[in-house]
């Protein structure tokens, strides 16, 4: 069999096995390198001795890296063992130990500091989108304008062959910076283009921008663009999303990457626990609660107290702690109503408050509302024309009622749809 015929057979079989173009290219390159070294016109005459001599040549003059040897080894195995059924012992080609991957990642405080230091709109959009979706460097530069679907909150992720390999969730909180970038840079094909229109920004350009902005943010860690993906996984697990669900979404399945992310998210610690201590705790299946609308609101809120309440509520909903989420969201709503009431004169506020609750103390600062029951606050807001009567009744009879049931000890467990309706009511009536 000629070498050309072997290459054709291997390529056809790889295609039928649904291998990617990049895999096919790497395998064929390794096979051709071996065949050329063997220097035999009939490739079926190539034997184990040729493989052993080829292995020696690989390591004779230089130390080849793990990532270089693997595709050569796998390509030869595929061609001579799978296609030609030669039965070669592939252990004749030793595989160097992979270089340890850096496990550095941003903390949530550091990632906020990093984004705040970026002044270039395009760079800010690139790094925020990488962090928001778990994209790596090659995926972000291959992103096309048409891949963004703001209505469905989805973004297509492409590989090096520009094939769509997955769809990532697109948070509403990133849409503003993407729109600013689009208006400022006016890309034509790729979302992030280089100096020449219609061509993607280069890897080197993005890496340089990352290093510059990391220096500006004064974060003393050995971080790279890959650290954004590490941080994406780490922070999602901190928010209560199971690691296996995250990795399945990212299509990460090889053992080395699984170990890496396991070490990042759950570093080995000593423990003094026993499963016997918790066997009486009922476990319920995790049900995903869509918090994208709340996250969009959070991005718009400027008051720090309201931000904190909303952030805590979002964390609880993501962790399936639905009753706690209801309490924090209601607290954010109450704070917002209190702020709206304080826009009026104190004399007007206290006059109307006394009509509702004669024993009420005068309100001088917003903290004085702590002594006023929520139902009285709703009535006051209605009298001050901050909410209408219908909104008041709905907030009082539906939302406040659910909040009270969730806040008191007992066996009450609200249904998922009731929690969803509560969130929608709060958003529609107050935001």
N, C-alpha and C positions, 0 to 999 in steps of 0.2 A: 504493500500500500504506500502510495506517495504521501509526502507531508501535506500537500495541498488537499488531498482527499480527506486526510485525518482532520485537518482544520475545519473543513466543510461539515464533516459528521459531528464534530464537537459543537460547533456553533449551532447547528440545527437542533441538536439535543438540548443544549442550554436554552434555546428559545422555547422549545416545547415544554421545558421545565419552568417556564415563566421567570427566568433570571433577568435581572436588569441589564441594560446596555453596558453600564460601568463594570458589572461583574463579568460579563462575557469578554469585554475588552481586556480586563486584568488576567483572566484565565488563559486566553489565547496568547497573550504576551509571554506568560510563563512557559506555556507549552512550546512556543516557537523558540524560546531561549534554550530549552532542553534539547529539542530536536536538532537545532543548529550545532550545539555542542557535541552531540552524539555523532554527527556527520555520517549518517547512514541513509541511503536512498530509500530503502524499504523500512518504514518506521516499525513494522512488526518485528524486525530483527533487533530492535533496541532491547537491552536486557538489564538485569539488576546491577551488573558491573558498571554499565554506563551511568546508571542512576547514582551509584556510590562515587564514581569519579566526578560527576557533575556536582554532587553535594560538597566534595572537597574544594572544587573550584569556586563555589559560592563564598566560602569563608577564607580563601587563600590570601587575598590581598587586603580585604577590608572587612570590617565588622558590619554585616547587614542588619538592618533593623527588623523587629518583629513584624511590622506592617508590610515590609517588602517580601519577606520569606513566605508568609502565609499564603498570598494569592498564587505564588509560584508553586508551592507545595500542593495546594488544593487543585490548581489547574492540571498539574501532572497526574495527580490521583484520578481526576475526572476523566482525562483522556485515555490513560493507559490501564486503569483498573475498571472504570465504569463502561467506557466505550470499547476498548480492545481486550478487556478481561485478562490482563497480564499478571495480576496478583502481586504487584510490587509492594514491598515493605516500605511504607512511607516514613517509617522511623529512621531510615537512612538519611533523611534530611532533618536535622534537629531544628526545632523552632526556638529562637531566642526568647527569653522572658520579656513580656511587654514592658515598655517603659511606664512607670507608675504615673497615672493621670493625676494632675493637681485637683485636690478636693476643696479648694477654696471657694467660698460663696459669700454673697452679701447678706448681712442681716437686714431686716426690714428697715431699720433706722438708717443703715448705710446706703441702701438702694435709693431711699428718698433723698439723701444727701447727694448722691451721685447724680440723680436726675436734675436736682436743683442747680447743680454747678454747670450744666450744659446750656450754652447760649445759642448754638447753631440749631435752627429748627429741624433741619433734615436729620442731624445726628441724634437729637432728642427723640424724634419720631422712630428712628431705627432701633435705638436701644430700649425704648419703652415697649415697642412692639415685640422685640425679641423676648423681653422679660414677661410680657403679658400673655404670650402664646407658647412659650417654650421652644421657639425656633432657634436653630443654630445659625452660624454665619453663612454657610452656603445656601440655606433655605431663605434667609432674609434677602439676599441679593438676587435670588431667582424669582422673587415675588413680583407678580404683574398687577397692574391697576385693576384688571378685571377679576382678580382673585379676592378682592375685598367686597363683602356683601354686608353693608351696615344694617339693612333691614332684618335679615335673618341672623345677624350677629355671628357670622361665620367668615373664616378666611381660609382659602385653599393653600396648602403647603406643598411645594414642588421639590423634587430631587434634582440632581445634576443634569438629568436628561429632560428636565422641565415637565416631568410627569407628575400629576397630582397624586400624592401618596396618603394624604389625610386632610381632614378639615379641623381647624382649631377654633375654639370659642373666642369670639372677638368682644371684649368688654366694652360697654358703652362709654366708660370713662376715658378711653383712648381716642375716641372719634374726633374730638376737637383738635388735638395735636396733629392727627393725620390730615384733617381738612386744612389746617394752617400750612402744613408742609405742601399739600397739593396746590394751594393758591400761590405759595411763594416760589416753589421749584418748577411747577408746571410740567410734570413728567408726561411722556407720551406713550410708552409701552410698559416699562418696568416702574414699579412704585418708587424705587430709589435708583436714580440713574446717575451715571458719571458725567464728566464734562461734555461728552458726546451724547446728544439726545438719542433715545432708543436703545442705548446699551446700559447694562446694569453697572452699578457702582462696583469698584474693585474691592477684593478682599483686603488688600493692603491699605486702602483708603479707610475702610471701616476700622481695621485694627489700630491704625495710627490715631484715628479720632478717639477710640476708646482709651488708649494710653494717655492722650493729652487731657481728656476730661477726668480720668481717674486721678491724675496728678492735681488737677484743679480742685477736686473734691477733698483732697487731703486724707484719703483712705489708705492707710499703710498696710496693704495686703497684696500678695502676689496674685492678682486677679487678671483674667483674660475674658474675651467675649464669651467663651464657653461657661464662665462663671455665672452668666445671666441665666443660662438654662439650668445649671445646678441650683441657683436661687429660686427659680420658678418651681422646681420639684420640691425643694426644701420648704418653701413657704406654703405651698398647697397642703403638704402634710401637717404643717403647724396649724392650718385652718381646719383640719379634720378630714381631708380627702385621703382615702386609702392609697398607699404607695403603688400597689399593684394596678389600681384603676388609672393612675397617672401614667405609669410606664406603658400600659397597654394602649392608651390613647396616643402616646408618643411613638408607638411601635418599637419599643426597646425590649428586646428579648434575649440578647446574648448574655452569657453568664458574667462576663467581665463588667459590663455596664450595670447589670443588676446588683452586683456586689458593690460597685462604686456608689450608686445612689442609696443603697441600703446603709453604707457607712456614713454618707453625708447626712441622711435624714434620721438615722437611728444609731448613733455611735455607741460602741459597746460600753455598758455601764454595769457596775455591780448593783445587785438588787437583793432585797430581803422581802420577797413576796412569795405567796403560794396561791395557786388557782383555787385551793380549798376555801380561801378567804372570800371569794367572789362568786361561788357557784350558785348562790341564791339570787343573784342580780339577774333580772330578766334582760335578755338581749333582743333588740329589734333590728330588723333589716334596715340598712341605711337607704333613705330615699332622698334623691337629689332635690334640693330646693333652689329654684332659680332666683338668685339675688341680683341679677344684672340691672334691674330698674332701680333698686336701692343703691347700688354702686354708682349709677349715673347721677342720682340725687346727691350722694356723698361728695362726688367730684365738684358739685356746684355750691355746696354749703360752705359758708365762710366762718360761721361761729364755731369756736373750738369745742365748746361743751356739746353742741348739737352734733358735731362731727364724731365726738367720742361715743355718744349714745348710739348713733347710727352704725359706727364701726363695730361696736360690741354686738349689736343686734345682728349684723351681717355674719359675724363670726359664729354666733350661736345657730343661726339658720343653716349655715354651711355644715356645721357639726351635728346637725339634726337635733339640737337642743331647742326645740320649737317653742316651748313655753317660756324659756329664758329670752328667746328672740322677741317674742310678743312683748314682754315687759320692757326690754330696752327700746324697742321701736315706739312703744307708747310713751316712754319717758322722753324720747326725742320729740314726739309730737306735742307733748305737754309743754316742754321748754320752748318750742316754736310759738305756741299759742301765748305763753307768758310774754315772750318778746314782743309779739304783735300788740298785746294789750298795753305794754309799757310805752308804746309809741304815743299814747294819749296822755293828757295831763293827769297828774296824781289826784287832783281834786275831783275830776270827772270819774276816774277809776274808783276812788273810795266812796263817792256818792252812790254809784251804781252797785258797788259791792255791799254796802250797808242795806240796800233794798232786798238783796238776796239773803244775806246773813248778817243780821244786825249786830251780832257779837264779834264780828270780824275786826281784827286789828288793822290799823291803817297801813296801806302798802306804800313804802318809801323807796325800796329797791327791789329788784326782781327776786332776790332770795326770800323776801317776805311772803311770796306765793306758796312757800313750802308748808305754811300753816293753813292753807285753803284747800279743801277737798276738790278733787278733780271735777266732780259734778257741778260744784259752785263755779269753778273756773270756766267751764263750758257755758254756763248760763251768763257769766260776766262777759265773755267774749262775744256772745250773741247780742247782749245789750249794747256793747261797744261797737257793734256792727263789724266785727272781725270775722265772724262766721254767720251764715244765715240759720234760720230756725230748723230747716230740714237737716242741715249738716250737724247742728247741735244734737238733735234727737238721734241721728244715726250714730254719732260718736259716743253718745251717752248710753244708748240702749244696746248697741251691738259691740262696738270696739271696747268701751270701758268695761262692759260686762265680761267680755272674754279676758281682758287684762286681769280683772279681779279673780276670775276662776283660775287663771294660770299662776297668780301670785300667792294664792292661799294653799297651805298644805292639804293634801287629799289625793284621791285616786283619779282625779279628772285628767283625761288625756284627749285634747282636742284633735279632731280629724284633720288630715293634711289639707283638705279642701277648705276647711273653716279658717285655718291659719292663712292660706293663700288669699281668701276673701278679705281677711283682716288687713293684710299688707296692701292689697289693692285699694281698699277703702281709705286707708291712711294716706296713700300716695295721691289718689284722685281728689280727696277733699282738702288736703293741706299742702300738697306740693305741686 
